[in-house]
Amino acid sequence: MNYSKKTVYDADVKGKKVLLRCDFNVPQDKKTGAITSDKRIVAALPTIKYLLDQGAAVIACSHLGKPDATFDAYLKKLDKKGVTDESKRTEDAWKKSNAKLTLAPVAAHLGELLGMDVIFAKDTIGPDAQAKAAALQPGQILLLENLRFDKGETKNDPDFAKALADMAEVYVSDAFGTVHRAHASTAGVAAYLPAYAGLLVEKELSVMGKALDDPKRPFVAVLGGAKVSDKINVINNLLEKADTIIIGGGMAYTFKKAQGFEVGKSLLEADRLDYAKEMLAKAEANGVKFLLPVDNQCAAEFSADAEPVLVEGNIPEDLMGMDIGPKTIELFANAVRGAGTIVWNGPMGVFEFDKFAVGTKAMAQALADSGAITIVGGGDSAAAVEKLGYADKITHISTGGGASLEFLEGKELPGVVCLLDK
């Protein structure tokens, strides 16, 4: 995949209407609907301000949550959950459930951050959106209603994509968290408009692209999380690029089992043992150091209140691995200490339980102290870095969970491929 894409700096936007795909999929309080973190809105501000300063009329769009775009889809979801209450199976109930996912609160908050009025359209490509887009003047900003209220968005329907594109003259993608999806607003519109990367997407492409294609060495990849199956392609791709691969989290136990160790009640994907053996053999053949835990903090049950039991080597059959132990922390920290580039994706243990978050916290500290180019890819690893106050010591924290994972897999991302090459 070509990471060198034209950006907003290459686009002539003066006096033009720009369709800007943002990631305003913000967390909200389930009861009040109040935005509980505005990080994604704040992240979009540099691109928005640049476009407005250049004299563009900005038509921003985003999804929020997973609304049911049709009544039938809503009913199917209720069927899966076993909901038989007829009062919840009406069209009014469907509309109310979707109403909670309106972008109206985002428009209000964005206006506060920008210090200006953000016009809000009550639909995406309907009469309200079209009228407000047509009347939009340079230096003004309009936010369309939740894209996923229309079934054409996730299906990448060409008619829906064209209707979005018809409101503007230029397209800018600044939602890295969605570029791995071939949706109408992330890829489809590029068939009808010249497509450029926003400043957020440009940073992701330049930092992560360089890390994979031309890293400062030694290049160390730190991978955690629950399952090997979630990271199969990532491991396979990084074995062609990295000097050292560190494996922690639940996925480590499948590799330990493949090496002949007993793992007790630990998370184990028995159907991935042959794959784990293949990856260990590939690492040896490629001269890649492949580091696994040498000791683990274990517990008799999966609980925040469980007492940690330190185990080296084989894990007894009545215990499960929950975090890496002190010797492993030292081993992993030494491996990142001399690195030139470090990519980290996934926690080292059950990070949501304080007693078993020690390994993940130690890895965050090790990255912060490494002096290397450090890239953290979303999820719990990003949360750990931010929670512990190390964010300002990390070179780059990716804004896309699924997108950064597919990036590390070496996949072509539809929302990147569609942008104009430099």
DOROVO-707949 format. One record per residue: residue number from 1; residue in three letters; z, y, x of N, C-alpha, C in turn. Coordinates in steps of 0.05 Angstrom, whole numbers, m for minus. Layout:
<atoms>
  num  residu     n_Z     n_Y     n_X    ca_Z    ca_Y    ca_X     c_Z     c_Y     c_X
  NUM     ALA       Z       Y       X       Z       Y       X       Z       Y       X
...
</atoms>
This chain:
<atoms>
  num  residu     n_Z     n_Y     n_X    ca_Z    ca_Y    ca_X     c_Z     c_Y     c_X
    1     MET       0     m24      17       0       0       0       0      25      18
    2     ASN     m17      44      11     m18      69      26       4      87      16
    3     TYR      22      95      35      45     111      28      38     141      31
    4     SER      15     148      43       8     176      48      m7     187      24
    5     LYS       8     200       7      m3     211     m18      m3     241     m19
    6     LYS     m21     252     m34     m21     281     m38       3     289     m55
    7     THR      15     311     m48      39     320     m61      34     346     m77
    8     VAL      55     356     m90      52     382    m104      44     404     m86
    9     TYR      50     402     m60      42     422     m41      11     423     m37
   10     ASP      m2     401     m44     m31     399     m41     m46     407     m67
   11     ALA     m30     411     m88     m42     416    m115     m44     446    m121
   12     ASP     m66     453    m134     m69     481    m144     m59     481    m172
   13     VAL     m35     492    m176     m22     491    m203     m20     519    m216
   14     LYS     m27     540    m202     m24     567    m212     m39     570    m239
   15     GLY     m24     578    m260     m36     583    m286     m44     557    m300
   16     LYS     m36     534    m289     m44     509    m301     m20     495    m315
   17     LYS     m27     477    m334      m6     461    m347      m3     435    m331
   18     VAL      22     429    m324      28     406    m307      45     386    m323
   19     LEU      35     362    m326      51     340    m338      68     328    m316
   20     LEU      94     331    m318     113     323    m297     130     299    m307
   21     ARG     126     276    m295     142     252    m302     168     253    m286
   22     CYS     190     257    m300     217     257    m288     232     232    m295
   23     ASP     254     227    m281     272     205    m289     298     218    m299
   24     PHE     298     223    m326     321     234    m339     337     212    m354
   25     ASN     334     187    m344     348     165    m357     378     165    m347
   26     VAL     392     185    m358     420     190    m349     440     174    m365
   27     PRO     463     167    m352     484     153    m366     498     172    m386
   28     GLN     506     161    m409     518     177    m430     543     163    m441
   29     ASP     562     179    m451     586     168    m464     577     154    m490
   30     LYS     585     129    m493     575     113    m516     584     125    m543
   31     LYS     607     138    m543     617     149    m569     606     177    m574
   32     THR     607     195    m554     599     223    m559     570     229    m552
   33     GLY     558     212    m535     531     217    m526     530     238    m503
   34     ALA     553     247    m494     554     267    m472     544     255    m446
   35     ILE     529     271    m431     519     262    m405     542     259    m386
   36     THR     545     235    m374     568     230    m356     561     234    m327
   37     SER     536     234    m320     527     241    m293     499     254    m295
   38     ASP     497     278    m282     471     292    m284     455     290    m258
   39     LYS     462     270    m241     450     268    m214     419     266    m216
   40     ARG     409     251    m236     380     248    m238     366     274    m247
   41     ILE     381     290    m263     369     315    m272     369     334    m248
   42     VAL     391     335    m233     393     353    m210     372     345    m189
   43     ALA     366     319    m186     347     310    m166     319     320    m172
   44     ALA     313     325    m198     286     335    m206     283     365    m202
   45     LEU     305     379    m198     303     409    m197     285     420    m175
   46     PRO     285     409    m150     267     421    m130     237     421    m138
   47     THR     228     399    m150     200     398    m159     195     417    m182
   48     ILE     213     417    m201     210     434    m225     209     464    m216
   49     LYS     228     471    m199     230     499    m190     204     507    m174
   50     TYR     195     488    m157     171     494    m142     147     499    m160
   51     LEU     144     482    m180     121     485    m199     123     511    m214
   52     LEU     147     518    m224     150     543    m239     145     567    m221
   53     ASP     155     565    m196     151     588    m177     122     592    m170
   54     GLN     106     570    m172      78     571    m166      61     580    m190
   55     GLY      75     586    m212      61     596    m236      50     575    m254
   56     ALA      61     551    m253      53     529    m271      69     530    m297
   57     ALA      57     519    m318      71     514    m343      78     485    m342
   58     VAL     103     478    m342     112     450    m337     118     436    m364
   59     ILE     104     413    m368     110     396    m390     124     371    m379
   60     ALA     150     371    m380     165     349    m369     168     326    m389
   61     CYS     169     301    m379     172     278    m397     188     257    m383
   62     SER     202     240    m399     219     219    m388     225     199    m409
   63     HIS     235     176    m401     247     157    m420     277     160    m419
   64     LEU     291     149    m438     320     148    m438     328     122    m452
   65     GLY     341     104    m437     350      79    m448     327      61    m457
   66     LYS     333      43    m476     313      24    m486     312      25    m516
   67     PRO     301      46    m527     298      48    m556     279      27    m566
   68     ASP     282      19    m591     263       1    m604     241      17    m617
   69     ALA     217      16    m606     195      34    m614     185      27    m642
   70     THR     190       2    m651     182      m6    m678     205     m19    m693
   71     PHE     204     m18    m719     225     m30    m736     225     m60    m731
   72     ASP     202     m73    m728     201    m102    m723     215    m109    m697
   73     ALA     211     m93    m676     224     m98    m650     255     m95    m653
   74     TYR     263     m76    m670     292     m72    m675     304     m97    m688
   75     LEU     289    m108    m708     299    m131    m723     300    m156    m704
   76     LYS     280    m159    m687     280    m181    m668     304    m180    m649
   77     LYS     311    m156    m641     334    m153    m623     360    m161    m638
   78     LEU     362    m153    m663     385    m161    m679     387    m191    m683
   79     ASP     363    m203    m687     362    m232    m690     372    m247    m665
   80     LYS     365    m236    m642     374    m248    m616     404    m246    m614
   81     LYS     415    m224    m624     444    m220    m622     459    m234    m645
   82     GLY     444    m245    m664     456    m259    m687     468    m240    m707
   83     VAL     458    m215    m709     468    m195    m728     456    m199    m755
   84     THR     472    m206    m775     462    m212    m802     471    m190    m822
   85     ASP     488    m172    m814     497    m150    m832     473    m134    m842
   86     GLU     468    m135    m868     444    m122    m879     444     m92    m876
   87     SER     467     m80    m875     469     m51    m872     458     m42    m845
   88     LYS     458     m61    m825     448     m55    m799     418     m63    m796
   89     ARG     407     m75    m817     380     m84    m815     361     m68    m833
   90     THR     367     m42    m835     350     m24    m851     335      m5    m833
   91     GLU     315       8    m844     300      27    m828     317      51    m820
   92     ASP     335      59    m838     353      81    m832     371      74    m808
   93     ALA     381      49    m807     398      40    m785     382      40    m759
   94     TRP     357      32    m761     339      32    m737     335      61    m726
   95     LYS     330      79    m745     326     107    m737     351     119    m725
   96     LYS     374     112    m736     400     122    m725     405     112    m697
   97     SER     398      86    m693     403      74    m666     385      88    m646
   98     ASN     361      95    m653     343     108    m635     351     138    m631
   99     ALA     362     150    m652     369     178    m651     390     183    m629
  100     LYS     406     163    m622     425     166    m600     412     170    m573
  101     LEU     386     162    m572     372     163    m546     353     187    m545
  102     THR     358     207    m560     342     232    m559     347     246    m532
  103     LEU     326     260    m522     328     275    m498     338     304    m503
  104     ALA     344     310    m527     353     338    m534     377     347    m517
  105     PRO     398     330    m512     420     339    m495     411     343    m466
  106     VAL     391     328    m457     380     332    m430     366     359    m428
  107     ALA     351     366    m449     337     392    m449     358     415    m447
  108     ALA     380     412    m462     400     433    m461     413     435    m433
  109     HIS     419     412    m422     432     412    m395     413     422    m374
  110     LEU     388     414    m375     368     423    m356     366     453    m357
  111     GLY     367     464    m382     366     493    m385     389     507    m371
  112     GLU     413     495    m373     436     507    m360     433     507    m330
  113     LEU     422     485    m319     418     482    m290     397     501    m279
  114     LEU     376     505    m295     354     523    m287     360     553    m293
  115     GLY     380     557    m311     386     585    m319     363     597    m336
  116     MET     350     580    m352     328     589    m369     326     571    m394
  117     ASP     310     580    m413     306     564    m437     287     541    m432
  118     VAL     296     517    m439     278     494    m438     270     487    m467
  119     ILE     244     491    m472     234     485    m499     234     455    m503
  120     PHE     242     446    m527     244     417    m532     225     409    m555
  121     ALA     209     389    m550     191     379    m571     204     355    m585
  122     LYS     202     354    m611     215     333    m627     199     307    m627
  123     ASP     176     307    m614     160     282    m612     147     282    m584
  124     THR     131     261    m579     119     259    m552      90     268    m552
  125     ILE      74     258    m571      46     266    m572      39     276    m600
  126     GLY      59     280    m617      55     288    m644      50     318    m647
  127     PRO      49     328    m672      42     356    m676      61     376    m663
  128     ASP      87     370    m662     106     389    m650     101     391    m620
  129     ALA      97     368    m606      92     369    m578      66     383    m572
  130     GLN      45     377    m587      19     388    m582      19     419    m586
  131     ALA      32     428    m607      33     456    m613      49     471    m591
  132     LYS      72     460    m583      88     473    m563      75     472    m535
  133     ALA      61     450    m529      46     449    m504      23     469    m503
  134     ALA      10     472    m526     m13     491    m527      m4     520    m523
  135     ALA      21     526    m533      31     553    m532      46     559    m506
  136     LEU      50     538    m489      66     542    m465      53     560    m445
  137     GLN      69     578    m434      58     598    m415      67     592    m387
  138     PRO      52     602    m366      61     598    m339      90     608    m335
  139     GLY     106     591    m320     134     598    m315     152     588    m337
  140     GLN     141     574    m357     158     562    m378     158     532    m375
  141     ILE     179     519    m386     181     490    m385     187     479    m413
  142     LEU     173     457    m418     176     442    m443     184     414    m437
  143     LEU     203     402    m451     211     374    m448     203     359    m474
  144     LEU     187     338    m470     179     321    m493     202     302    m500
  145     GLU     201     293    m525     221     273    m534     217     247    m519
  146     ASN     237     230    m520     238     204    m506     211     189    m508
  147     LEU     198     184    m485     172     171    m485     172     144    m498
  148     ARG     194     130    m496     195     102    m506     200     101    m536
  149     PHE     201     124    m549     200     124    m579     173     115    m589
  150     ASP     153     117    m571     126     108    m578     119      82    m564
  151     LYS     110      62    m579     105      36    m567      82      37    m546
  152     GLY      66      58    m547      44      60    m528      53      65    m500
  153     GLU      78      74    m496      88      81    m469      90      55    m452
  154     THR     107      36    m460     111      12    m444      87      m6    m443
  155     LYS      70      m4    m463      46     m21    m464      23      m9    m448
  156     ASN      28      15    m436       7      30    m422     m18      32    m439
  157     ASP     m14      40    m464     m36      43    m482     m54      67    m474
  158     PRO     m80      62    m470     m97      84    m460     m99     107    m479
  159     ASP     m97     102    m505     m98     124    m525     m73     142    m522
  160     PHE     m50     129    m518     m25     144    m514     m26     160    m488
  161     ALA     m35     146    m467     m37     160    m441     m56     184    m442
  162     LYS     m79     180    m456     m98     202    m458     m87     226    m474
  163     ALA     m71     219    m495     m59     240    m512     m39     256    m495
  164     LEU     m24     243    m478      m6     257    m460     m21     275    m440
  165     ALA     m42     263    m429     m58     277    m409     m73     301    m421
  166     ASP     m81     299    m446     m96     320    m459     m80     346    m461
  167     MET     m54     344    m459     m37     368    m461     m36     384    m434
  168     ALA     m46     371    m412     m43     384    m386     m69     383    m370
  169     GLU     m67     395    m346     m91     395    m328     m85     381    m301
  170     VAL     m59     377    m295     m50     364    m271     m27     346    m277
  171     TYR     m25     323    m263      m3     304    m267      13     303    m241
  172     VAL      40     304    m244      58     301    m221      78     279    m227
  173     SER      80     259    m209     100     238    m213     124     244    m195
  174     ASP     148     247    m208     172     251    m193     195     233    m202
  175     ALA     187     210    m213     207     190    m223     204     165    m207
  176     PHE     215     164    m182     212     140    m166     223     115    m179
  177     GLY     244     119    m194     257      96    m207     239      81    m227
  178     THR     216      92    m234     198      80    m253     170      73    m242
  179     VAL     166      79    m216     138      75    m205     130      45    m202
  180     HIS     150      27    m205     143      m1    m204     133     m12    m231
  181     ARG     133       6    m251     124      m2    m278      97      11    m284
  182     ALA      79      m5    m295      52       5    m303      54      14    m332
  183     HIS      67      37    m336      70      49    m363      50      72    m365
  184     ALA      47      81    m390      28     103    m395      34     128    m379
  185     SER      60     136    m378      68     160    m365      71     158    m335
  186     THR      71     133    m324      75     129    m296      49     122    m281
  187     ALA      30     110    m296       5     102    m284     m19     109    m301
  188     GLY     m17     104    m327     m40     108    m345     m52     136    m345
  189     VAL     m35     157    m344     m45     184    m346     m62     192    m321
  190     ALA     m58     177    m299     m74     184    m275    m103     178    m278
  191     ALA    m110     163    m299    m139     158    m304    m153     183    m315
  192     TYR    m137     202    m325    m148     225    m338    m142     252    m324
  193     LEU    m123     251    m305    m115     276    m292    m113     271    m261
  194     PRO    m117     292    m245    m111     289    m216     m81     285    m213
  195     ALA     m73     265    m197     m45     256    m197     m33     261    m169
  196     TYR     m10     274    m169       4     281    m144      32     271    m144
  197     ALA      44     268    m120      72     260    m118      89     285    m119
  198     GLY     112     283    m133     132     304    m133     148     301    m107
  199     LEU     166     320    m103     181     321     m78     200     297     m75
  200     LEU     211     288     m97     229     265     m96     213     239     m89
  201     VAL     191     235    m102     174     211     m96     163     213     m67
  202     GLU     155     237     m59     145     240     m32     165     233     m11
  203     LYS     191     240     m16     212     233       4     216     203       5
  204     GLU     217     190     m18     220     161     m19     198     147      m3
  205     LEU     173     156      m8     150     143       5     150     148      35
  206     SER     157     172      44     157     178      72     179     164      87
  207     VAL     204     164      75     227     152      89     225     121      89
  208     MET     221     110      64     221      81      62     195      69      74
  209     GLY     173      83      70     148      74      81     149      72     112
  210     LYS     160      92     125     162      92     154     182      70     163
  211     ALA     203      66     148     222      45     155     209      18     156
  212     LEU     191      13     138     178     m14     136     154     m16     155
  213     ASP     139       6     158     114       5     174     118      11     204
  214     ASP     137      30     210     140      38     237     169      45     242
  215     PRO     187      25     240     216      32     242     225      37     271
  216     LYS     245      54     274     258      57     300     274      31     304
  217     ARG     271      18     326     283      m8     330     308      m6     348
  218     PRO     326     m26     345     324     m50     328     326     m43     298
  219     PHE     311     m58     282     310     m55     253     328     m77     241
  220     VAL     349     m68     227     368     m87     215     367     m84     185
  221     ALA     364    m106     171     364    m107     141     390    m120     132
  222     VAL     404    m106     115     429    m117     104     425    m122      74
  223     LEU     427    m147      66     421    m155      38     445    m169      26
  224     GLY     452    m160       2     474    m173     m13     466    m176     m42
  225     GLY     486    m180     m58     480    m185     m87     485    m214     m94
  226     ALA     481    m219    m119     490    m245    m130     471    m268    m123
  227     LYS     445    m264    m127     427    m287    m126     405    m285    m105
  228     VAL     399    m308     m92     377    m310     m73     351    m305     m88
  229     SER     349    m315    m113     324    m313    m129     316    m283    m133
  230     ASP     336    m265    m134     330    m237    m138     317    m224    m113
  231     LYS     322    m237     m90     313    m225     m65     294    m242     m49
  232     ILE     283    m263     m61     265    m281     m47     243    m266     m32
  233     ASN     228    m250     m47     205    m236     m35     214    m215     m15
  234     VAL     238    m203     m19     248    m183       0     254    m197      27
  235     ILE     268    m219      26     275    m233      50     250    m242      65
  236     ASN     231    m254      50     206    m263      61     190    m241      75
  237     ASN     189    m218      62     175    m195      73     189    m184      98
  238     LEU     215    m181      96     231    m169     118     232    m188     143
  239     LEU     228    m214     139     227    m232     162     203    m227     180
  240     GLU     183    m212     169     160    m205     184     164    m178     199
  241     LYS     185    m163     191     188    m136     201     214    m131     216
  242     ALA     236    m143     207     263    m137     218     269    m152     244
  243     ASP     288    m141     259     298    m155     283     322    m172     276
  244     THR     338    m162     256     362    m176     247     364    m174     217
  245     ILE     371    m197     204     376    m197     175     404    m206     171
  246     ILE     420    m190     156     447    m196     149     448    m203     120
  247     ILE     461    m226     113     463    m235      85     492    m236      77
  248     GLY     499    m222      56     526    m223      45     524    m227      15
  249     GLY     547    m224       1     546    m227     m28     544    m256     m37
  250     GLY     540    m260     m63     538    m287     m74     515    m303     m63
  251     MET     493    m289     m56     470    m303     m46     475    m317     m19
  252     ALA     495    m309      m5     501    m321      21     509    m351      19
  253     TYR     521    m358      m4     531    m385      m6     509    m406      m9
  254     THR     487    m398     m20     464    m416     m21     453    m422       7
  255     PHE     453    m401      24     445    m405      52     465    m421      67
  256     LYS     491    m417      62     512    m432      76     510    m462      68
  257     LYS     504    m467      43     501    m495      34     476    m507      47
  258     ALA     455    m492      50     431    m501      63     436    m508      93
  259     GLN     456    m495     105     464    m501     132     483    m526     134
  260     GLY     491    m536     111     508    m560     111     537    m554     106
  261     PHE     545    m529     100     572    m523      94     579    m528      64
  262     GLU     604    m534      59     614    m536      31     621    m508      21
  263     VAL     614    m503      m4     618    m475     m15     637    m475     m39
  264     GLY     649    m498     m45     668    m499     m67     656    m491     m94
  265     LYS     670    m473    m108     660    m464    m134     644    m438    m132
  266     SER     636    m431    m107     621    m406    m103     594    m406    m117
  267     LEU     584    m383    m122     557    m381    m134     537    m396    m117
  268     LEU     522    m414    m130     503    m430    m115     478    m435    m132
  269     GLU     455    m429    m120     430    m435    m133     418    m460    m120
  270     ALA     425    m483    m132     417    m509    m120     386    m511    m119
  271     ASP     373    m499    m138     343    m501    m138     330    m483    m116
  272     ARG     346    m467    m102     336    m450     m81     343    m460     m53
  273     LEU     355    m483     m51     364    m493     m25     341    m498      m5
  274     ASP     319    m510     m16     295    m514       1     284    m488      11
  275     TYR     284    m468      m7     274    m441       1     292    m430      23
  276     ALA     319    m432      20     337    m422      39     333    m435      67
  277     LYS     328    m461      67     322    m475      92     296    m465     104
  278     GLU     276    m459      88     250    m449      97     254    m421     111
  279     MET     271    m405      98     276    m378     108     291    m379     135
  280     LEU     310    m397     137     325    m400     161     307    m410     184
  281     ALA     288    m428     177     269    m438     197     249    m416     205
  282     LYS     241    m399     185     222    m377     191     236    m357     209
  283     ALA     261    m351     204     276    m332     221     276    m342     250
  284     GLU     282    m367     253     283    m379     280     255    m377     294
  285     ALA     235    m384     279     207    m383     289     198    m355     297
  286     ASN     207    m335     281     199    m307     286     218    m293     305
  287     GLY     239    m306     314     258    m294     333     275    m273     319
  288     VAL     280    m276     293     296    m257     278     325    m267     276
  289     LYS     344    m251     284     372    m260     280     378    m260     251
  290     PHE     391    m282     242     396    m286     213     426    m290     211
  291     LEU     441    m270     204     470    m271     204     482    m277     176
  292     LEU     499    m297     175     513    m304     150     543    m303     154
  293     PRO     559    m301     133     588    m300     136     600    m323     151
  294     VAL     619    m318     168     633    m339     182     661    m344     170
  295     ASP     671    m324     154     695    m328     139     693    m313     113
  296     ASN     708    m321      93     705    m309      66     733    m305      53
  297     GLN     735    m284      38     758    m281      20     751    m296      m6
  298     CYS     767    m316     m12     762    m333     m35     783    m330     m57
  299     ALA     778    m342     m80     797    m341    m102     793    m366    m119
  300     ALA     814    m373    m134     813    m396    m151     798    m390    m177
  301     GLU     796    m364    m184     782    m357    m209     768    m330    m205
  302     PHE     748    m325    m221     733    m300    m220     748    m279    m236
  303     SER     767    m265    m223     784    m246    m237     792    m224    m218
  304     ALA     795    m200    m229     804    m177    m213     833    m181    m203
  305     ASP     848    m198    m217     876    m202    m211     880    m226    m192
  306     ALA     859    m241    m186     861    m264    m169     870    m256    m141
  307     GLU     887    m274    m129     896    m268    m102     876    m278     m81
  308     PRO     868    m261     m62     849    m270     m42     861    m291     m23
  309     VAL     845    m311     m17     852    m332       2     831    m332      24
  310     LEU     839    m327      49     820    m326      71     813    m354      80
  311     VAL     786    m360      81     777    m386      89     755    m384     110
  312     GLU     757    m400     131     736    m402     151     722    m428     147
  313     GLY     696    m429     153     680    m454     150     677    m463     122
  314     ASN     683    m489     117     679    m500      90     699    m488      70
  315     ILE     689    m483      46     706    m472      25     716    m495       8
  316     PRO     742    m498       3     753    m520     m13     740    m520     m41
  317     GLU     740    m543     m53     726    m547     m79     739    m531    m102
  318     ASP     764    m523     m99     778    m509    m120     777    m478    m116
  319     LEU     762    m469     m96     760    m440     m91     731    m431     m92
  320     MET     727    m404     m96     701    m392     m96     701    m368     m77
  321     GLY     679    m364     m63     676    m341     m46     673    m316     m62
  322     MET     688    m295     m55     687    m269     m70     681    m245     m52
  323     ASP     684    m248     m26     679    m226      m8     677    m237      21
  324     ILE     666    m221      39     666    m230      67     693    m225      80
  325     GLY     700    m241     100     726    m239     113     725    m220     137
  326     PRO     748    m217     151     750    m198     173     732    m205     197
  327     LYS     729    m230     204     712    m238     226     683    m232     220
  328     THR     675    m236     194     648    m230     186     643    m199     186
  329     ILE     663    m184     177     661    m155     178     655    m146     207
  330     GLU     670    m157     226     666    m150     254     638    m158     264
  331     LEU     630    m182     256     603    m192     264     581    m174     253
  332     PHE     583    m167     227     562    m151     215     563    m122     226
  333     ALA     587    m111     230     590     m84     240     578     m82     268
  334     ASN     582    m102     285     571    m102     312     540    m103     311
  335     ALA     529    m117     291     500    m120     289     487     m93     281
  336     VAL     500     m77     265     489     m51     257     495     m29     277
  337     ARG     515     m34     294     524     m13     313     502      m3     332
  338     GLY     485     m22     341     464     m14     360     437     m11     347
  339     ALA     436      m9     321     410      m8     307     396      19     309
  340     GLY     370      19     306     354      43     304     349      50     275
  341     THR     344      30     259     339      33     230     354      12     215
  342     ILE     368      20     194     383       0     177     375       5     148
  343     VAL     367     m17     134     362     m16     106     383     m34      92
  344     TRP     397     m23      72     418     m38      59     413     m39      29
  345     ASN     413     m63      18     409     m67     m11     427     m89     m21
  346     GLY     448     m82     m35     465    m102     m48     493    m104     m35
  347     PRO     514    m108     m51     542    m109     m41     548    m135     m26
  348     MET     569    m134     m10     577    m157       6     596    m176      m9
  349     GLY     606    m167     m32     624    m184     m48     625    m173     m76
  350     VAL     646    m182     m90     650    m173    m118     662    m145    m118
  351     PHE     644    m126    m113     652     m98    m108     667     m86    m132
  352     GLU     662     m95    m156     676     m83    m179     706     m90    m180
  353     PHE     714    m111    m165     742    m118    m163     753    m106    m137
  354     ASP     773     m89    m138     783     m75    m114     791     m94     m92
  355     LYS     804    m116     m99     813    m135     m78     790    m148     m63
  356     PHE     766    m147     m75     743    m161     m62     721    m141     m56
  357     ALA     729    m116     m53     709     m94     m46     711     m87     m16
  358     VAL     729    m100      m2     734     m93      26     709     m95      43
  359     GLY     694    m117      40     670    m121      56     649    m100      51
  360     THR     645     m93      26     625     m73      19     633     m46      30
  361     LYS     658     m39      28     668     m14      39     665     m13      69
  362     ALA     671     m35      82     668     m36     111     639     m33     120
  363     MET     621     m44     104     592     m41     111     583     m12     108
  364     ALA     593       1      87     587      29      83     597      46     107
  365     GLN     621      40     116     633      53     139     616      48     164
  366     ALA     607      23     168     591      16     191     565      31     192
  367     LEU     552      33     169     527      48     167     531      78     173
  368     ALA     552      89     162     558     117     166     564     123     195
  369     ASP     575     104     210     583     108     238     561     100     257
  370     SER     539      88     247     520      75     265     503      94     282
  371     GLY     498     118     271     479     136     285     450     129     281
  372     ALA     445     108     265     418      99     260     405     114     237
  373     ILE     379     110     233     366     119     208     375      99     187
  374     THR     389     109     167     402      91     147     390      96     120
  375     ILE     382      74     107     370      76      80     385      57      62
  376     VAL     396      67      40     411      51      21     396      50      m5
  377     GLY     391      26     m15     373      22     m38     388      17     m64
  378     GLY     397      38     m76     407      37    m104     431      18    m109
  379     GLY     438      16    m135     458      m3    m144     486       1    m132
  380     ASP     500     m22    m129     528     m22    m120     530     m11     m91
  381     SER     511     m17     m74     512      m7     m46     512      24     m46
  382     ALA     494      35     m62     493      65     m64     519      76     m76
  383     ALA     530      62     m96     555      70    m109     578      70     m89
  384     ALA     578      49     m72     599      47     m52     598      70     m32
  385     VAL     574      76     m23     570      97      m3     579     124     m15
  386     GLU     572     129     m40     579     154     m53     609     156     m59
  387     LYS     620     134     m70     648     133     m78     666     137     m53
  388     LEU     658     127     m30     675     129      m6     670     155       9
  389     GLY     652     172      m1     647     197      12     629     197      37
  390     TYR     613     175      39     595     173      62     567     182      57
  391     ALA     561     191      33     534     197      25     520     217      44
  392     ASP     536     237      54     524     257      71     519     247      99
  393     LYS     529     222     105     524     210     131     502     189     130
  394     ILE     490     186     107     468     167     103     442     182     103
  395     THR     422     173     118     396     187     119     383     190      92
  396     HIS     383     167      76     370     168      51     382     148      31
  397     ILE     389     157       8     398     139     m14     376     139     m35
  398     SER     364     115     m39     341     114     m57     350     119     m86
  399     THR     332     132    m100     337     138    m129     327     116    m147
  400     GLY     314      96    m136     303      75    m153     314      47    m146
  401     GLY     327      34    m165     337       7    m161     315     m13    m159
  402     GLY     302     m19    m182     280     m38    m183     257     m30    m165
  403     ALA     251      m4    m165     229       6    m149     233       2    m119
  404     SER     258       8    m110     263       5     m81     263     m24     m73
  405     LEU     272     m42     m92     271     m71     m86     243     m81     m83
  406     GLU     225     m72    m102     197     m80    m100     183     m67     m76
  407     PHE     192     m44     m68     182     m31     m44     188     m49     m20
  408     LEU     213     m59     m19     221     m76       4     207    m103       3
  409     GLU     198    m111     m20     182    m136     m23     154    m132     m12
  410     GLY     146    m107      m8     119    m102       1      98    m102     m22
  411     LYS     108    m100     m47      90    m100     m70      76     m73     m72
  412     GLU      53     m74     m85      39     m49     m92      52     m39    m118
  413     LEU      60     m14    m118      74      m2    m141      53      14    m157
  414     PRO      49       7    m182      28      20    m199      30      50    m200
  415     GLY      55      60    m201      59      89    m202      55     104    m176
  416     VAL      51      89    m154      44     101    m128      15      97    m123
  417     VAL       4      73    m128     m24      68    m123     m42      88    m138
  418     CYS     m34      97    m162     m50     115    m178     m51     144    m168
  419     LEU     m34     151    m149     m33     178    m138     m56     182    m118
  420     LEU     m65     207    m115     m86     214     m97     m78     209     m68
  421     ASP     m95     196     m52     m89     192     m24     m94     218      m8
  422     LYS     m79     222      13     m84     245      30    m109     241      46
</atoms>
